[in-house]
């Protein structure tokens, strides 16, 4: 870097004088730092794909892009805040990619922004301080310390334009000469663009901003299944409790063949187990709106889903009392128009919502249900659990539920032994097993008042360190089965099966189930008639003894 001192200095003062240099040199220096110090994961993956001959063109491409990014606002007083902002985004991106093996894309950014304060706290630790001191505070301090050389407006503009044009020219030349190499590797390994720092988070932010702008101009609210009504009949009203799971992968349930007995209570129940089904997304921010909307994985649109009737709205229109109970980071707008319970510290665990054991979801629930009995109204309740939400899996189980020890008791998963991570996660699955068993027990107590049933399905799965990947939220096209394959099961009282004329043996033989089946199948469980119902997605009606379609 060319440094020009303003005046000759003598003695100790010489060592503390602020170096003076050109703004364009500061931008290039920061671009080099971003490219080499903050792209360790990208460089490692490129080397795994080929050789040094492949690395240099991609490194040059990334460097020139970073030069243009640094130059973007490198004018006057804007330069230093902009460069420090880029460093902050780069440091944060690299840290979470290194710690958890995630990719930074729009979906991951949405998931992060919709995370509540308790979940954010679960990702923080004192071990972050040395990293951010080295990768953010130190370079930011150097940027602040450097003194840009004072130039006239015309001369400064000339330097800015020249640096930008030279960078663009070199970038165009590089792309023209190396296009086949770039196109081939980026087409075959699309995940690389989500590892390029800070381009990844800027691109994710731009995509998210575009989506939010589209939502700001969202179409009028769309009413779906406006003709929905229930088949009237004598007998007890129907009550279904849906336990909405969080971060439970199908292959860690004992009833699905997992070698560990993580579901001992469910194994003793007469349940309909669908095994591993396909989730709609790899993060709550996508999966929950998708599974409750009438949209499917193939045509899911966030703006449309949040500006249309969902399953809860249609049930409520058809005369079903709907209640959402939350022990997680919200309902992602799905419960906005139905009755919702939020927990305060006034509960047996003296905990706040989002930090409670999931058993709190059953607190006073029986009385809440019986309050609806005088109206002879069917009831649908969603219990949104905390489940096995990471990275602090050890907090998701009570001491009596910890069958597998030792546990990883840190949120820095890559510093724990993998088996200890699995132990903590499996204990969280045991806690879910007990919640489901206690939910069924509650429903059995209400059999004299209602025909009862339980539905359990998880929103997405979780990576536990396989291939260096932790947590969830990878783009669906590259996500492992651990993140996309989730459990789903049902339980019916004898009265419910009889009233609905349901052949449970038929239901157990159902194949190719996914989140897409939820909307239409739950409508059939309440005998809701509507012309909007799609027979191909309804797994209930084909298993009714009389084969009646609503």
N, C-alpha and C positions, 0 to 999 in steps of 0.2 A: 504494500500500500504506500503510495507517495504521500509523505508527511512533510508539511511545511511549517516551521516554527515562526511565530509572529515577530519576536525580537530576541536577540541573544540574551541568555540568562547565565548566571553564575551561581556556584554553590548548590545548596540543597534544593533551591527553588526549581532548578533545571529538571529535577526528577519528578516534580509534581505539576509541571506545566501541561496544559491541555494540548494534545496534538491537533494540528490544523490540517485538514485534508479536503479533497473535493467530494461533493455529495455523490457523484456517480461512482466514486471508488468505495464509498460506504455501502452503497446498494450492491455492488458486485461482491464485496466482502461478505455481506450478510447472505447473499444468494449462494455463495460457496459454502458458507456455514450450514445453511438450510439443507443443501444438497448432500453434504458429506456427513454431518453430525446427526441429522434428524431423519435420515432415511436408511438406518441400519437394517431394518426388517426388509425393506424393498431390495437393497443391495444383496442381502443374504439370499433372498429367493431368486434373484436374477442369476446369481452364481450357481445355485442349485439346478437351474434350468439349462445352463450352457457353459460358456467359458468366458475368459476375460475379453475375448473379441466381441461377445454379445454385450458385456457390461459397459464398455466405453461409449458406444453410440447412445445407449439409453441414459447413461450418466450425463453425457453432453446435452442431450435433449432436456433432461430435467433441470440442469443448471441454467440453460437459456430461458426456460419457462420461469424459473425462480428469479432470474434477473429482471424479466418483464414484470413479474408480480411485485418485486421490490421497487422497481421504478415507477409503478403505477401512481403512487401518491408521494413520491420523493421530491416534493416541491416545497421549499420554505419550511415553515414550522410544522407542516404535516408529516415530514419524513420520519422523524424519530418515533412519534406515536404509532405510525403505520408499521414500521419495521419491528417495533416491540410487540405490536399486536400479532404480526406474522409469527414471531418467535414464540409467543404464548400459545397460539393455536398449534404450532408445530410441536412444542414441548408436550402439551396435553395429548395430542394425537399419538405421538410416539410412545408416551408412557402407557396409555391404556392398550395400545397394540402389543407392546412388549409384555405387559403384565397378564393380559387375558386372551391374547391371540385374536382379537376382534378386528374387523375391518371398519373403516370410517366411511359410511355412505349415508344417504338421506334417511334410510330406515333406522340406522343406529343413532343418528342425530335426533330424530323424532323420539326415539325411545329414551334418550338421555334427557331431553327437554321435558318429557312427561313423567320423569321420575320424581318422586316426592323427596322431601328433605331427609327422611329416615333412610331411604335407599341411597341417597347421595352420601350420607354419613357412613354407610356401610362400605363405600368404596375408598374412603379416605384413611390415611394412616400417617404416623410420624415418619415412616420409611420413605414417604414421598419427598420429604424436605431436602435431603442431599441431592436427589435427582433434579428438582426444580431450582435449587441453588446453583447447580452446575450448568443446567441447560437453559435456564431462563434468567435468573437474577444476574449471573456473571456476564453473559453477553449483553443483556439489557443495560447493565451498568457501563459497559465499554461503549455502547452506542451513545449513551447520555454524555459520557466523558469526552468523546471525540467532538471537536469543534469544526463544523463545516466552514470552508473558506468563503469569505464574503465576496460575492461577485455582483456585478450589475445585473439587472433583470434580464437584459438581452443576452449577456454572456451565460448566465445560469440556464436560460431557456435553450440556448444553443447546445450546451452540454447535455441537457435532459433529452432533447430531440435526437442528438447524435448517438448517444448511448442506446436509446430505444430503437432507433432505426438500424444500427449495427446489429443489435441483438435479434431483431426481427429478420434481418437479412441472413444472418448465420442460422437462425432457426429454420427458415424456409429452405436454405441450401442443405441443411442436415436432413430435413424431412424428404426432400427430393432425391437425395442420394441414398438414403437408408430406408425408404418407404416400405419396401418389401419386408425388411427385417422387423420394422416396427409393427406393421400390419399383422404379420404372421404371429408374433409373440403376444401382442395385445389382444388379438382375436381368440387365440387359444387359451390364454391365461388372463381372463378379464379382471381377476382379483387384483392384478398389479396396480391398476389405476386407483384402487381404493387404499393402496399402501404408499402412494407417492405424496409425501408431505412437503408443503402444506396444501398442495393442489387438491388433495382429497377432501379436506374439511371445507375449503372454499367452494368446491363443486357441490358438496352436500348442502352447504348453507344456501347456495344459489337455487338448488332444486327445491329445498324446503321453502324458501321465500316465494318461489314461483307457485308452489302448491298453496301457500297461505294467501297469496294474492288471488288465486283462483277461488279459494274459499270465500274471500272477501266479496267476490262477485258471484257467489254461489247462486244456483237457480232457486226458485221458490220451493218451499218444502213440498216434497212428493209424498202423497198418501198411497200406501201400498195395501192391497187386499182390503179396500174400503167396504166391501160387501161381507166381511167376516162376521159369522154368527155361529153360536153353538147349537148342536142338536139337543133339543130339550128332552129330558127323560126323568123319571122318578128315581129316587135312590139317594145315596149319600153324595155330597159334592166331592170332586177330585182335588187332591192336594199333591203337588210335585215339588220336591226340593231339588234344585239343581245346584250341585257343588261345582263351582267353576275353579278348576285347579290352576296352579301357578308353577310353571317350570318343572313339571314332572314328566320325565321321559318314560316311554312304555317299557323299555327293556330292563328297568330296575324294579319292576313289580314281580313279586314271587308268583302271583297267579298268572303271569305271562311267561313263566319259565326261567326267571332269574334264579340263579343257584341259591342266593340268600333268601331267607323267609322274611321278606319285608312287608308282606300283607297277610299275616296269620289270621286276623279277624275276618277279613273279606273271604278268605279261603273257606271259612265255616259258614258263610252266608250263601243262600240260593240266589246268586246274581246272574245276570246275563253279561258276559264279558266279551267285548268286541276286540280285545287284544290291542294291537297297535294300529291306530288310524292316522290318516294324514291331517296335519294341522294346516290352517289357512296361512299362517305366517310364522316367523321365527321370533317374534317379539310381541308383547302384550298390546302395544299401540296399534298393531295391525290385526292380530289374531282375534282379539275380543270384538272390535267392530265388525270384522268380517264374519265371524261365526253367528252373530246375532242379526246381521243384516240379511236381506234376501239375496244379496250378491254372493258370488262364488269365488273361490281362489283364482280362477281363470279370468274373471272380469271385475275383480274388486277395484273400487274407486273410492278413495277416502272421502272426497267431497260429497259424492252421491250418498255414501253410507251414512254420513253424519247429517244429511239434509233430507232423509227419508224415514218413513216408518221402519222400525225394526221389529223383531219378534215380540218384544215386550209391549210395544204399542199395539200390535195387532191382537195379542191376547187380551189386553185391557179393553180394546174396542169390542171384543167379542164377549165381554162380561166377566173376565177372569180378574180376580184381585192379584195384583203384582207387587212384590216387595223385593227390593235389592238391599242386601246387607254386605257391608264392605269391611275387609281387613287388608286392603291392598291400596295401591296408588290410584284410586278412582275407577270409574266404569268406562272411561274413554268416550263419554257422552251418550252411552247406550241407555243409561237410567235417568236421563234428564227429565223425562216426562212421567215417571212413575214414582211411587213412594219409596223413599230411601232411608235406611238406618245408618247413622254414623255413631261410632262408639266414643265415649268419653272415658276418663279415668275411673268413673264410677262403675266398675265391674270387678268380678272376683280376682282378676289379675292386676288390678290397679295400673293398667297400661293404656297408652294412647293408640288410636287407630293406626294400623300399619306396623305396630310393634308388638302386638298381642299374639299369644298362642292362638292357633286357629279355633280352638275350642270355644273362644269367646263368641264365635258366630252363633252358637247354640244358646247363649245366655238369654234367658227370658223369652226364647223363641216360641215355646209351647203356648204361653199366654197370648203372645202376639197373634198366633194362629187361631186360637180359640175365640179371640175377639171378633173374628170374621164369621164365626159359625152362625150367629143369629140371622145373617143375611143369606144363608144357604148358598154361598157363592164359592165357586172353585177358586183355588189359590195356587199361584206359581211363585216360588221364592228362589232367588239366586243368592247363594253364599259365596262371595268372592274371597277366596282364601289367600294367605301369604305363601302357603305351600312350601316349596323348596327354593324360594328366591335366594339367589346368591349375591355376592360371593360368601356371605357369612352364613353358610348352611348350618353351622353349629348352633345358631340362635333359633332355628326353626323347630327344635325338638326340646321337650322337657326332660329333666334328669331321668325320670323313670322310662323314657322312650329311647334312651341311648343304649341300644343293644350292641353297637359296633364301636369299639374303641381301639386305639386313641383317635381323636378327631383332629382335623385341621381347625385351629381356633384363630385363624388370621384371615384377613381379606386379601392378602397377597398370596394368591393360590400357587403361583409358580415357585414360591419359597417353601411350600409344604410338600411332603411326600404324597404321591398321587393316591396311595391307598388310604391315607388319612383324610383326603378330600372325599373319596368315595364313602368312607365310613360316615362322615358328617352328613353327606347327601342322603345316604340310605336311612339314617336315623330320621331325617326329615320325611322320607317316604313312609316310615313307620308311623310318624305323627299323623300323616294324611290317612293312613289305614284306620287309625283309631277314630279320627274325625268322621270318616264315612260310616264306620260301625256304629258310632254313637248317634249319627243322623238317622240311620235305619232304626235304631232302638227308639228314638223319639217318634218316628213315624208309626212304629208298632203301637206305641201308647195312644196314638190318635186314631187307630183303626175303627173304633166304635163311632167316631164322628165323621170320618172321611175315608174315601178310598185313596190309599196313599202309594206314592212311588218316589224313587230317587234316581236322578241322572247325574253321573259324574263324568266330566271331560276336562282335560288339561288344555291350557291355551297354547303352549309350545313346550319343547323339551330343553335340554341343557347339555353343553359339552363339559366334560370333567377332566380335560387335559389331554384327550386323545389328539395326537399329532400337534401338541402344543396349543390347542384351542380350548378356551374356557368360556363359561357363560353362554350367551345366546345372541341372536340378532344378526347372524351372517346373512348375506343375500340368499334368497331361497334357492336360486339356481346352483349355488355351490355349498349350501349348508349340509352337514352330515345328517344321517337319519336320527342321531341323538337329539337334534334340534327340531326335526320335522315330524317325528313319529311319536304320538302321544297316546295315553290310555283313555278308554271310554268304557263305561259299564252302566248297567241299569239294575234296579231292584224294584219289584212290584209286590204289593200285598195281594193275598188271595182275592180280596174283594175287588181290587182294581182289575186284576186279570179277568175276573168273572164279569164285571160290569162292562168292560171293553170287549169281551170275547177275544182275548189276546192269546195266541198260540206262541208261548215263549220258546218252545223247541224250534219253531220256524225262525224266530228272531235270532236265536243263537247261531243259526246257519247263515246269517246274512254276511255277505262278503263286500269288500271294497267300500268300507264306510269311511267318511271323512267329516270334517267340520261342515262341509256343504250340505250334509243331510240334516243338520240340526233344525233349521227353520221349519221345514215342511213336516218333519217327524213330530216335533213338539205340538204343532197345530193338530195333528191327528190324535195325539195322546189326550187332547181336550175335546176331541170330536168337533173341531172348528171347520165349518164349511166356508169355502171361498173359491171363486173361479181362478184365483191366482195360485192355488196350490199346484205344485209340480209333481206328478206321480212318480217320475223317475228319481226324485230325491227323497221320497217318502219311504222310510224303511218299516213303518208301523202298519199301514193299511194292507200291504200284501200278506201280513201275518195275522189279520183278523179272521176269525173263523167264518164269518159271513161274507168276507171280502167286500164289504161296503166301502165305497169311496165317497168322501165328502166333497 
